[in-house]
């Protein structure tokens, strides 16, 4: 059995390649379901896969000896998605470019918020899920481990670990800046949700004196726990409509598969003065109806528009970006060299395994009493070419893949 080179690929969509509507479609379809890991395991045990699903992306990382993208297409077509458009990924990369992409992701260069504080832990969860499902082995485990290590090192090296850089932090900064610009300095916020992002919003806004934060969630026990920790005000879910009319800012950060703030709900709070209500939607699928942002006096900011606040706060963001890009280049080069070495070792191993058969064929031809010396030479040349033809073609293919072209 041949020890062949694994090929890496990534397919999917993210905030840089697709609209929020398309990201919602993928996230809520079979394409974005963790159940697909088990589907792959039962139908293509040779295909390694890991799903990275966040508010910024739905991406599948793939590895196999054959074409991993085509193998994944076959799995999807085999009952994972009932509507072909559900698998309509807008981004695809292979081998070195796929490795480069995950390294950029781990450094926060591919998120709506520069430096994304949560992405390293999300990569860890994706790898853990794939390993538990039995779909992460040599290829996926290697590139994810490298990406996680790179992301941690990058944050420490450039001080990003000391800077709050998540969508929740960016939302809080936007709210505080808005109050400062208005001359009020503080205000009232309704936070919908009790997850990690919602907690970041609550913690960051309450650092400023005079701010009043109300929290509402589906489970009151969780709501009360978050409120108690940061001295916010907890509310039952059925109080949502009444609370909407008593605040100047609403931040929605839930994992609900549907919109929790509708246009009708906002309209019911009564007429608003221009710019008197800020709606911030941190959910994917979206939590707030886009039509609500078209109402008079209402401003809506979604995930696509949230990142500018972080970049302005970082100040030297372009310097940070260039430094991170250099780290990504170095990590990609190291991955390619390791991958190329593995591929060449596999080719050499194959070559050694073919030698006994080669010797038998040559011996049989040389011992042919009816053949003359010239025929022996031709037979030997033919067998040598036959032995080396496959490995040479594979070496040339490997050189093209790694960018070191052989003639």
C-alpha positions, 0 to 999 in steps of 0.5 A, a space after each residue: 500500500 502506498 504512503 501517499 501525500 495528504 492534500 489540504 483544502 478549505 471550503 466555505 464562506 466568511 464575512 470577507 467573501 459572503 453577505 450575512 444573509 448567505 452566511 445565515 443560509 450556510 450556518 442553518 443548513 446541513 452544510 453548517 451542521 456538526 452532524 455532518 462530521 458523523 456523516 463524513 466518518 460513515 461514508 468517507 473514512 479516508 477523508 479528514 474534516 473539521 468544521 469551524 463555525 463562528 459568527 464570522 464564518 462557516 468553513 470546512 477544513 479537509 485533508 485526504 490523499 485524493 482530491 479532498 474537495 471532490 470527496 467532500 462534494 460527494 459526501 454532501 451530495 449523499 443526503 447532507 444537503 437537500 437543496 444544492 444552494 445550501 452548499 454554495 460556498 464562496 471560498 475555496 483554497 488548497 494546500 499552501 493557500 489553505 494553510 495560509 488561510 487558517 493561519 490568517 484566521 488564527 491571527 485574527 486577520 480574517 474576522 470582522 474585528 481585527 485581532 479577534 480575541 475568541 478565534 484561538 479558542 474557537 479553533 481549539 473547539 473545532 479540533 476537539 469536535 473533529 477529534 471526538 468524531 474521529 475525523 481529525 487525524 494527521 493532516 487536520 490535527 497538524 495544521 490546526 495545532 500549528 494555527 492555534 500555537 501561531 494565534 497564541 504566540 501572535 497575541 502575546 508577541 504584539 500585545 494583542 492579548 492586552 487589547 480587548 478585540 472581540 465583536 462584544 468589545 467593539 460593540 461596547 466601545 462603539 456605544 461608549 464613543 456614541 455617548 461621549 460624542 453626544 455629550 452625555 457620557 453615559 446612558 442605558 443599554 439593554 443586552 439580549 443574551 447571556 453568552 460570552 459575547 453578551 458578557 463582554 458587552 456588559 463588563 465593558 459598558 459598566 466600567 463607565 460610571 452612570 451607565 445602566 445595563 439591563 439583561 434579558 435572556 431565555 433562561 432567567 437563572 443564567 440572566 440573573 447570574 450574569 447580572 449579579 456578577 456585574 451589578 446589572 439588572 436582570 429581567 424575564 424574557 417576556 419583559 423584552 417589549 417593555 424594556 425596548 422603550 426604556 433604553 437608548 441602546 440595544 445589543 443583541 448577542 444570542 444563538 437563536 436561529 431566528 430574529 428576536 428583535 423584529 421591526 414590529 417590536 421596535 415600532 411598538 416602542 413609539 416614535 423616536 427622535 433622530 439617532 435616539 436608538 442604536 441597535 447592535 446585532 452581534 448574532 449569526 443568524 442575525 438577531 435583529 430584523 434589518 428592516 428595524 434599522 430603516 425606522 425613523 430615529 433608529 440606527 442599526 449596526 451589524 457584524 460587518 460594520 462593527 470592526 472599525 471601532 477596534 481598528 481605530 482604537 488600536 491606532 497602529 493597526 497597519 503596523 500590527 497587520 504587516 507584522 502578523 502577515 509576516 508571521 503567517 508567511 513564515 508559518 506557511 513556508 514552514 508548513 509547506 517545507 514539512 509537507 513537501 518533506 513528507 511527500 518526498 519521503 513517501 515517494 522514496 519509500 514507494 521507490 524502495 518498495 519497487 526495487 525487488 520487483 524491478 530486480 526480478 524483471 531485469 534478471 529475467 530479461 538479462 537471462 534470456 539466452 535469445 537476446 543479444 547485448 544491445 537488446 539487454 541494454 534496451 531492456 535495462 533502459 526500459 525497466 529503469 524508465 518504468 521504475 522511475 517514471 512514476 516517482 519522477 512525475 510525483 516529484 514534479 507534481 510535488 515541486 509545483 505544489 510547493 513552488 519549487 519547480 523541477 525541470 
